[in-house]
Every structure is written in structure tokens, then in C-alpha cells.
Amino acid sequence: MFDALADADLIDGLSDAGRAEAAAIARRLALIGELDARRERDLAETIFWRTDPFEEVAAEVSAALAISRARAGGQIQYARALRDKLPLVAAVFAAGAIDYRVVRTIITRTA
């Protein structure tokens, strides 16, 4: 599959793939953050007789990504942290300059 590529091309491909992966995860979290913000606005007036916005978003994220509700909840927490507290980290993450492990560490240590 990669027989025709030189070693330098393989390494460049690895770098490109890593940046693309980080950017894709950043985009997913940004989309989750936007969905969460919209649900908070939409449900603000009906909070006492409808589901909690967090639970609604967790159900939607869980279904969309085929993950557990608990994992979806974690994704929402990370999305909120990037959106509300760490927008500069979110921008660097979206550019693919840092990976998900670094972002999780930053969120954990600054929360």
C-alpha cells in the first residue's frame, strides 16, 4: 500500500493524519458544544416540565455517535470546557496543533 512512498513521505503522512484526527475531534466537540448551547436556550423556559438540557443533549449525542450515555456526558463536559473556559485551546486544537490527550489534560488541570 505504501511501497512507493519514501520514508520522509511516510512521516509526513503520519503528521498530516495526526493533525487531521485532532481537527476532526475538535470539530466533533465544537458541534456538541453548539448543540448543547442551543438546547440550553431552547429549554430555558420549559426546564421545570421538560427534561434537563444536559440529559437531552447526552441522549442525542449518544444516539448520533453510537456511544454510551456516560461517554456522551463526558464529551459534553469537554465541549463545554472548550467553549466556555478555554476558547484559545479550542482554536489550537481545531488547527490540529495539539491532540486530544493534551486537551483532556489541560481541561482536567484547569477545571
C-alpha contacts under 8 A as a table, 3 or more apart, distances in Angstrom:
res1	aa1	res2	aa2	distance
1	M	4	A	7.87
2	F	5	L	5.48
2	F	10	L	7.86
5	L	8	A	7.99
5	L	9	D	5.78
5	L	10	L	6.44
6	A	9	D	5.18
6	A	10	L	6.44
7	D	10	L	5.05
7	D	11	I	6.34
8	A	11	I	5.11
8	A	12	D	6.11
9	D	12	D	4.96
9	D	13	G	5.98
10	L	13	G	4.98
10	L	14	L	6.23
11	I	14	L	5.01
11	I	15	S	6.30
12	D	15	S	5.10
12	D	16	D	6.13
13	G	16	D	5.04
13	G	17	A	6.01
14	L	17	A	5.09
14	L	18	G	6.12
15	S	18	G	5.14
15	S	19	R	6.24
16	D	19	R	5.22
16	D	20	A	6.08
17	A	20	A	5.04
17	A	21	E	6.00
18	G	21	E	5.09
18	G	22	A	6.22
18	G	96	G	7.45
18	G	99	D	7.67
19	R	22	A	5.16
19	R	23	A	6.11
19	R	95	A	7.40
19	R	96	G	4.17
19	R	97	A	6.47
19	R	98	I	7.76
19	R	99	D	7.65
20	A	23	A	5.05
20	A	24	A	6.05
20	A	96	G	6.30
21	E	24	A	5.08
21	E	25	I	6.26
21	E	96	G	7.46
22	A	25	I	5.20
22	A	26	A	6.09
22	A	93	F	6.42
22	A	94	A	6.86
22	A	95	A	7.83
22	A	96	G	4.90
22	A	97	A	7.69
22	A	98	I	6.88
22	A	99	D	5.14
22	A	100	Y	6.28
23	A	26	A	4.98
23	A	27	R	6.09
23	A	93	F	6.34
23	A	94	A	4.54
23	A	95	A	5.88
23	A	96	G	4.79
24	A	27	R	5.05
24	A	28	R	6.22
24	A	94	A	7.60
25	I	28	R	5.01
25	I	29	L	6.26
25	I	94	A	8.00
25	I	100	Y	7.28
26	A	29	L	5.18
26	A	30	A	6.08
26	A	90	A	6.98
26	A	93	F	5.92
26	A	94	A	5.03
27	R	30	A	4.96
27	R	31	L	6.09
27	R	94	A	6.59
28	R	31	L	5.15
28	R	32	I	6.24
29	L	32	I	4.95
29	L	33	G	6.03
29	L	75	Q	6.85
29	L	76	I	7.52
29	L	78	Y	7.23
29	L	79	A	4.90
30	A	33	G	4.94
30	A	34	E	6.18
30	A	79	A	6.19
30	A	82	L	8.00
30	A	83	R	7.27
31	L	34	E	5.11
31	L	35	L	6.17
32	I	35	L	5.09
32	I	36	D	6.05
32	I	61	V	7.31
32	I	75	Q	7.62
32	I	76	I	6.36
32	I	79	A	6.22
33	G	36	D	5.04
33	G	37	A	6.17
33	G	76	I	6.68
33	G	79	A	4.84
33	G	80	R	5.71
33	G	83	R	6.43
34	E	37	A	5.06
34	E	38	R	6.17
35	L	38	R	5.13
35	L	39	R	6.16
35	L	57	V	7.08
36	D	39	R	5.17
36	D	40	E	6.15
36	D	53	P	7.31
36	D	54	F	7.15
36	D	57	V	6.00
36	D	76	I	7.43
37	A	40	E	5.14
37	A	41	R	6.36
38	R	41	R	5.17
38	R	42	D	6.02
39	R	42	D	4.90
39	R	43	L	5.80
39	R	53	P	5.71
39	R	56	E	7.80
39	R	57	V	7.14
40	E	43	L	5.38
40	E	44	A	5.81
40	E	53	P	5.59
40	E	54	F	7.98
41	R	44	A	5.31
42	D	45	E	7.44
43	L	46	T	5.17
43	L	47	I	5.67
43	L	50	R	7.55
43	L	52	D	7.96
43	L	53	P	6.46
44	A	47	I	5.54
45	E	48	F	7.93
46	T	49	W	5.67
46	T	50	R	5.75
47	I	50	R	5.38
47	I	51	T	6.71
47	I	52	D	6.43
47	I	53	P	7.82
48	F	51	T	7.95
51	T	55	E	6.73
51	T	56	E	6.49
52	D	55	E	5.28
52	D	56	E	6.33
53	P	56	E	5.02
53	P	57	V	6.12
54	F	57	V	5.23
54	F	58	A	5.98
54	F	73	G	7.77
54	F	76	I	7.96
55	E	58	A	4.94
55	E	59	A	6.12
56	E	59	A	5.20
56	E	60	E	6.30
57	V	60	E	4.99
57	V	61	V	5.95
57	V	76	I	7.90
58	A	61	V	5.16
58	A	62	S	5.82
58	A	69	R	5.89
58	A	70	A	7.99
58	A	72	A	5.30
58	A	73	G	5.49
58	A	76	I	7.24
59	A	62	S	5.08
59	A	63	A	6.16
59	A	69	R	6.36
59	A	72	A	7.68
60	E	63	A	5.25
60	E	64	A	6.06
61	V	64	A	5.05
61	V	65	L	5.94
61	V	66	A	7.97
61	V	67	I	7.86
61	V	72	A	5.80
62	S	65	L	5.48
62	S	66	A	5.50
62	S	67	I	4.90
62	S	68	S	5.67
62	S	69	R	5.42
62	S	71	R	7.68
62	S	72	A	5.31
63	A	66	A	5.09
63	A	67	I	6.89
67	I	71	R	6.38
67	I	72	A	6.56
68	S	71	R	5.24
68	S	72	A	6.18
69	R	72	A	4.96
69	R	73	G	6.08
70	A	73	G	5.01
70	A	74	G	6.43
71	R	74	G	5.07
71	R	75	Q	6.34
72	A	75	Q	5.01
72	A	76	I	6.28
73	G	76	I	5.07
73	G	77	Q	6.32
74	G	77	Q	5.06
74	G	78	Y	6.31
75	Q	78	Y	5.16
75	Q	79	A	6.04
76	I	79	A	4.93
76	I	80	R	6.03
77	Q	80	R	5.14
77	Q	81	A	6.21
78	Y	81	A	5.10
78	Y	82	L	6.22
78	Y	104	R	7.55
78	Y	107	I	7.20
79	A	82	L	5.25
79	A	83	R	6.02
80	R	83	R	5.04
80	R	84	D	5.73
80	R	85	K	7.67
81	A	84	D	5.39
81	A	85	K	5.17
81	A	86	L	6.14
81	A	107	I	6.77
81	A	111	A	7.83
82	L	85	K	5.80
82	L	86	L	4.57
82	L	87	P	5.47
82	L	89	V	6.89
82	L	90	A	5.43
82	L	107	I	7.81
83	R	86	L	6.30
83	R	87	P	5.54
83	R	90	A	7.23
84	D	87	P	6.68
86	L	89	V	5.30
86	L	90	A	6.28
87	P	90	A	4.84
87	P	91	A	6.24
88	L	91	A	5.05
88	L	92	V	6.38
89	V	92	V	5.15
89	V	93	F	6.02
89	V	103	V	7.46
90	A	93	F	4.99
90	A	94	A	6.01
91	A	94	A	5.04
91	A	95	A	6.33
92	V	95	A	5.16
92	V	96	G	6.59
92	V	97	A	5.71
92	V	98	I	6.63
93	F	96	G	5.10
93	F	97	A	5.83
93	F	98	I	5.29
93	F	99	D	6.67
93	F	100	Y	7.79
93	F	103	V	7.39
94	A	97	A	7.64
96	G	99	D	6.80
98	I	102	V	6.36
98	I	103	V	7.15
99	D	102	V	5.50
99	D	103	V	6.43
100	Y	103	V	4.96
100	Y	104	R	6.08
101	R	104	R	5.14
101	R	105	T	6.21
102	V	105	T	5.08
102	V	106	I	6.19
103	V	106	I	5.08
103	V	107	I	6.14
104	R	107	I	5.11
104	R	108	T	6.01
105	T	108	T	5.08
105	T	109	R	6.06
106	I	109	R	5.26
106	I	110	T	6.01
107	I	110	T	5.30
107	I	111	A	5.77
108	T	111	A	5.58
